[in-house]
Amino acid sequence: SGTSLTFVLDTTGSMKEDILQVQDIVRELASPGEDEDGFHTFLLAPFKDPEVGPIESFLDKGEFLSTLEQITVSGGGDCDEMVMNGINEGLQETEAYSPVFVFTDAGSKDIEDKDTVLSLSQDLFSPIFFFITPSPECHGYSDFSPYNDLADETSGQVLSIDKSEIYRLQNFVKSTGEI
């Protein structure tokens, strides 16, 4: 056993720029000489509304990157998405003590599932990290406070960042595998 690197990824149309930068993060993790980053498996849990998944698991970073590069964005437009279901799906495959990274620009349409996500995350001792790039179209509409609650209760964090700054998170993501 080892540590999973779990990416829960909003794949709606507004996330295109974000996903390109997430690919850059994984590309950096997959570069030669980076084999000792501490991650054993790589999980991808895409979500939008109403679809969640399918979750995909990889032992090879290159295959993980290849799949990530093939993601197509579509849909969205109504601000909130199925974030909790996406996290829940990712946690189902995540190894204990592994970080979960959620990339979204939307609030959660399925907030009623927050307690289930919290319970599973705490059972796994898996911190949840939210990387939020608030969509200008949803300003004042999306409620991100449930993400703060989950991050606080799982020893994770919420980072609200500009869409052009996601690539700067690569060292942060890498460092969580060294715990």
PyMOL commands that set and color helices and strands:
alter all, ss='L'
color gray80, all
select helices_A, chain A and resi 13-29+61-69+83-93+111-124+136-138+145-154+163-176
alter helices_A, ss='H'
color red, helices_A
select strands_A, chain A and resi 3-10+39-47+56-58+100-104+128-132+157-160
alter strands_A, ss='S'
color yellow, strands_A
deselect
rebuild
show_as cartoon
